[in-house]
Amino acid sequence: MLRAVAYPVLLSATVLVAAAALVLDWEPARVSPLFLMGVLLYLAALEQLIPYERSWHPNVREWRWYGVYFLLTMVGSALAQALVTLAVAALSPREPAIGLWAEIPGALLVGSLASYLVHRLGHTQPLLWRLHGVHHVPPKVNVANNGVNHVLDIVLAQGIVQLALALAGFSRESVFAAGLFVTAQGYFVHANIEVRIGGLNHLLASPEQHRLHHSTALSEAGHYGSDLSVWDHLFGSYTWRPGREPAAVGLSDPVSFPGTGEILASLLHPCRRPPKTGGEPADPADGPSPEGR
């Protein structure tokens, strides 16, 4: 029963929090971090109750590493927000151009598309991969290591998404509401939980798809959407089918990046001369490619 209700409960909580915040005029700067902590606690509890793979639970050392990366990710997120605050204030209307409840789905679609494109470029462009690849070093996928990122990767990705929303003219309220959904989805898909969402996989991203995204088999990796899966369908990077599981997760060329515990080396990695083999993942849309291309 818990496997069946875990995801509907998360979605329902997201909608309720967004609606309450908008109707009661709660301060987004306070709601967003509290909502994030609630999502983390909920998913961490589910990982203990209905784990997909028990060996993917973090050990004590990994918890320490992940904690440092999480703080760096939060710093990157704050910096990205600061960099686009002026643009958002100047370009986003004070009042929705259309009804707010019609505008929110539009903000979600535009933000999701921008996120998909940035994520895909992070896998296919060598320079960007040297930033984003830090996230793919751990040989396990769980809610804790969703925060394992290069701080510049977060600044770039989130900054571009927020700027795209501002340029499109979405109101701050719609961006806030869509952001809660993106937060919930981003951590949900990374959670080490045994949850199946069936046909919803063709609309929404899920742990089933995201584990394939982290696969060491490059031809099945795909799934660059972490909130909606429609863009993967549209752009040919959808590889999931019922029952498909990755044999292993992590880097196809493990020596191409420092280990997760080598935090300073990971942060300095983009400044170093890349190895001859490169280690960038292939794009599944281009067909199977040798590992470690």
C-alpha positions as CSV (number, residue, x, y, z in Angstrom):
1,M,0.0,0.0,0.0
2,L,2.8,2.4,0.8
3,R,4.4,1.8,-2.6
4,A,1.0,2.7,-4.2
5,V,0.3,5.9,-2.2
6,A,3.8,7.3,-1.8
7,Y,3.8,9.3,-5.0
8,P,0.2,10.5,-4.9
9,V,0.8,11.8,-1.3
10,L,3.9,13.8,-2.5
11,L,2.0,15.3,-5.5
12,S,-1.0,16.1,-3.3
13,A,1.2,17.8,-0.7
14,T,2.9,19.9,-3.4
15,V,-0.4,21.1,-4.7
16,L,-1.8,21.9,-1.3
17,V,1.3,23.8,-0.2
18,A,1.3,25.8,-3.5
19,A,-2.4,26.6,-3.2
20,A,-2.1,27.6,0.5
21,A,0.9,29.8,-0.2
22,L,-0.8,31.6,-3.0
23,V,-4.2,32.0,-1.4
24,L,-2.9,33.0,2.1
25,D,-0.1,35.1,0.6
26,W,2.7,33.2,2.4
27,E,6.3,34.5,1.8
28,P,7.9,32.3,-0.9
29,A,11.4,32.8,0.6
30,R,10.2,31.0,3.7
31,V,7.9,28.4,2.1
32,S,10.4,27.1,-0.4
33,P,13.2,26.0,2.0
34,L,10.6,24.5,4.5
35,F,9.0,22.6,1.7
36,L,12.4,21.3,0.6
37,M,13.2,20.0,4.1
38,G,9.7,18.4,4.3
39,V,10.3,16.6,0.9
40,L,13.8,15.4,2.0
41,L,12.5,14.0,5.3
42,Y,9.6,12.3,3.6
43,L,11.7,10.7,0.9
44,A,14.4,9.7,3.4
45,A,11.8,7.9,5.4
46,L,10.5,6.1,2.3
47,E,14.0,5.0,1.5
48,Q,14.2,3.1,4.8
49,L,10.7,1.7,4.4
50,I,10.5,0.7,0.7
51,P,14.1,0.8,-0.6
52,Y,14.8,-0.1,-4.3
53,E,18.3,-1.3,-3.4
54,R,19.4,-1.5,0.2
55,S,23.1,-1.4,-0.8
56,W,22.5,2.2,-2.1
57,H,21.9,3.5,1.4
58,P,24.6,6.0,2.3
59,N,27.3,5.0,4.8
60,V,28.6,7.3,7.4
61,R,31.4,8.7,5.3
62,E,29.0,9.3,2.4
63,W,26.6,11.2,4.6
64,R,29.5,13.6,5.4
65,W,30.4,14.0,1.8
66,Y,26.8,14.5,0.7
67,G,26.3,17.0,3.4
68,V,29.1,19.2,2.1
69,Y,27.8,18.9,-1.5
70,F,24.3,19.7,-0.3
71,L,25.5,23.0,1.3
72,L,27.5,23.8,-1.9
73,T,24.3,23.1,-4.0
74,M,22.3,25.4,-1.8
75,V,25.0,28.1,-2.2
76,G,24.9,27.6,-6.0
77,S,21.1,27.9,-6.0
78,A,21.2,31.1,-4.0
79,L,23.8,32.5,-6.3
80,A,21.8,31.6,-9.4
81,Q,18.8,33.3,-7.8
82,A,20.8,36.4,-7.0
83,L,22.2,36.6,-10.6
84,V,18.7,36.7,-12.1
85,T,16.8,38.6,-9.4
86,L,17.2,41.9,-11.2
87,A,16.1,40.4,-14.5
88,V,13.1,38.7,-12.9
89,A,12.0,41.9,-11.1
90,A,12.3,43.9,-14.4
91,L,10.7,41.4,-16.7
92,S,8.2,39.5,-14.7
93,P,4.8,41.2,-14.4
94,R,3.4,42.0,-11.0
95,E,0.1,40.4,-11.9
96,P,-0.5,37.4,-14.2
97,A,-1.2,38.2,-17.8
98,I,-3.7,35.4,-17.8
99,G,-5.4,33.6,-14.9
100,L,-2.8,32.3,-12.4
101,W,-4.1,28.7,-12.5
102,A,-3.7,28.8,-16.3
103,E,-0.3,30.4,-16.1
104,I,1.2,27.9,-13.7
105,P,1.2,25.0,-16.3
106,G,2.8,27.3,-18.8
107,A,5.6,28.2,-16.4
108,L,6.1,24.5,-15.7
109,L,6.3,23.6,-19.4
110,V,8.7,26.4,-20.3
111,G,10.9,25.8,-17.2
112,S,10.9,22.1,-17.8
113,L,12.0,22.6,-21.5
114,A,14.8,24.9,-20.5
115,S,15.9,22.5,-17.8
116,Y,15.8,19.6,-20.3
117,L,18.0,21.4,-22.9
118,V,20.6,22.5,-20.3
119,H,20.8,19.0,-18.8
120,R,21.2,17.4,-22.2
121,L,23.9,19.9,-23.2
122,G,25.6,19.0,-19.9
123,H,25.9,15.5,-21.1
124,T,26.8,16.1,-24.8
125,Q,29.2,19.1,-24.6
126,P,32.6,18.2,-23.2
127,L,33.2,21.4,-21.3
128,L,29.8,21.3,-19.6
129,W,30.2,17.6,-18.9
130,R,33.3,18.4,-16.9
131,L,30.9,20.3,-14.6
132,H,27.9,18.1,-14.7
133,G,29.8,14.8,-14.5
134,V,30.5,15.4,-10.8
135,H,26.9,14.4,-10.2
136,H,27.3,11.1,-11.9
137,V,30.3,9.9,-10.0
138,P,28.5,8.0,-7.1
139,P,27.9,4.4,-7.9
140,K,24.4,4.6,-6.3
141,V,21.4,6.8,-6.6
142,N,19.6,8.1,-3.5
143,V,17.9,11.2,-2.2
144,A,21.0,12.3,-0.3
145,N,23.4,12.3,-3.3
146,N,21.0,14.3,-5.4
147,G,22.9,17.3,-4.0
148,V,26.3,16.0,-5.3
149,N,26.9,18.7,-7.9
150,H,29.5,21.1,-9.0
151,V,28.5,24.5,-7.7
152,L,29.0,26.1,-11.2
153,D,26.8,23.5,-12.8
154,I,24.0,24.5,-10.4
155,V,24.5,28.2,-11.0
156,L,24.5,27.7,-14.8
157,A,21.5,25.3,-15.0
158,Q,19.2,27.1,-12.5
159,G,20.2,30.5,-13.7
160,I,19.3,29.7,-17.3
161,V,16.0,28.2,-16.3
162,Q,15.0,31.1,-14.1
163,L,16.1,33.6,-16.8
164,A,14.0,31.8,-19.4
165,L,10.9,32.1,-17.2
166,A,11.6,35.8,-16.7
167,L,12.1,36.4,-20.4
168,A,8.8,34.6,-21.1
169,G,7.1,37.0,-18.8
170,F,5.7,34.6,-16.2
171,S,4.7,36.1,-12.9
172,R,6.6,35.5,-9.7
173,E,3.6,33.6,-8.3
174,S,3.5,31.1,-11.2
175,V,7.3,30.6,-11.1
176,F,7.0,29.9,-7.3
177,A,4.2,27.3,-7.7
178,A,6.0,25.6,-10.6
179,G,9.2,25.6,-8.6
180,L,7.6,23.6,-5.8
181,F,6.6,20.9,-8.2
182,V,10.1,20.9,-9.8
183,T,11.7,20.6,-6.3
184,A,9.5,17.7,-5.3
185,Q,10.0,15.9,-8.6
186,G,13.8,16.5,-8.6
187,Y,14.3,14.7,-5.3
188,F,11.6,12.1,-6.0
189,V,13.2,10.8,-9.2
190,H,16.5,10.5,-7.4
191,A,15.1,8.6,-4.4
192,N,16.1,5.0,-3.7
193,I,12.6,3.8,-3.4
194,E,10.6,1.0,-4.9
195,V,7.8,3.0,-6.5
196,R,6.2,2.3,-9.9
197,I,4.0,4.9,-11.6
198,G,2.9,2.9,-14.6
199,G,1.6,4.8,-17.6
200,L,2.3,8.1,-15.9
201,N,6.0,7.5,-16.9
202,H,5.0,8.9,-20.3
203,L,4.1,12.2,-18.8
204,L,6.1,12.6,-15.6
205,A,9.7,11.6,-14.7
206,S,10.2,8.9,-12.1
207,P,12.9,6.9,-10.2
208,E,12.4,4.2,-12.8
209,Q,13.6,6.5,-15.6
210,H,16.2,8.4,-13.6
211,R,18.0,5.2,-12.6
212,L,18.5,4.5,-16.3
213,H,19.7,8.1,-16.7
214,H,22.5,7.2,-14.3
215,S,23.2,3.9,-16.0
216,T,26.8,3.0,-17.0
217,A,25.4,1.6,-20.3
218,L,25.4,4.8,-22.3
219,S,22.9,3.6,-24.9
220,E,20.1,3.5,-22.3
221,A,21.0,6.5,-20.2
222,G,18.7,9.2,-21.8
223,H,16.0,10.7,-19.7
224,Y,17.3,14.3,-19.3
225,G,13.9,15.5,-17.9
226,S,13.8,15.3,-14.1
227,D,10.2,16.6,-13.8
228,L,8.4,15.9,-17.1
229,S,9.2,13.1,-19.4
230,V,7.4,14.6,-22.5
231,W,10.5,16.3,-23.7
232,D,12.4,13.0,-23.7
233,H,9.7,11.5,-25.9
234,L,9.7,14.6,-28.2
235,F,13.5,14.7,-28.6
236,G,14.2,11.0,-28.8
237,S,15.9,10.4,-25.4
238,Y,13.2,8.2,-23.9
239,T,14.6,4.7,-23.2
240,W,12.4,3.3,-20.4
241,R,10.1,0.4,-20.8
242,P,8.4,-1.7,-18.1
243,G,10.9,-3.9,-16.3
244,R,14.0,-2.2,-17.7
245,E,16.6,-1.8,-14.9
246,P,20.2,-0.5,-15.1
247,A,22.8,-3.2,-14.5
248,A,25.0,-0.6,-12.7
249,V,24.9,3.2,-12.1
250,G,27.8,5.7,-12.1
251,L,30.3,6.7,-14.7
252,S,31.1,4.6,-17.7
253,D,34.7,5.7,-17.3
254,P,35.2,6.0,-13.5
255,V,38.8,7.3,-13.7
256,S,37.7,10.4,-15.7
257,F,36.6,12.2,-12.5
258,P,37.8,12.4,-8.9
259,G,35.9,10.3,-6.4
260,T,33.0,11.8,-4.6
261,G,35.0,12.1,-1.4
262,E,37.6,14.2,-3.1
263,I,35.5,17.3,-2.8
264,L,38.2,19.9,-3.6
265,A,39.5,17.9,-6.5
266,S,36.0,17.6,-7.9
267,L,35.5,21.4,-7.7
268,L,38.8,22.0,-9.4
269,H,38.3,19.3,-12.0
270,P,36.9,21.5,-14.8
271,C,40.1,23.6,-14.6
272,R,42.4,20.7,-15.3
273,R,43.4,19.3,-18.7
274,P,40.9,16.7,-19.7
275,P,42.2,13.1,-20.3
276,K,42.5,11.9,-23.8
277,T,39.6,9.5,-23.5
278,G,37.3,12.3,-22.3
279,G,34.8,10.1,-20.5
280,E,31.8,12.0,-21.7
281,P,28.6,10.0,-22.0
282,A,27.2,9.4,-25.4
283,D,23.7,10.7,-26.3
284,P,21.3,7.7,-26.5
285,A,19.5,9.5,-29.4
286,D,22.6,9.0,-31.5
287,G,22.5,5.3,-31.0
288,P,24.8,3.0,-29.0
289,S,28.3,4.3,-28.5
290,P,31.4,2.8,-27.0
291,E,31.7,3.5,-23.3
292,G,34.2,6.2,-22.3
293,R,33.8,8.0,-25.7
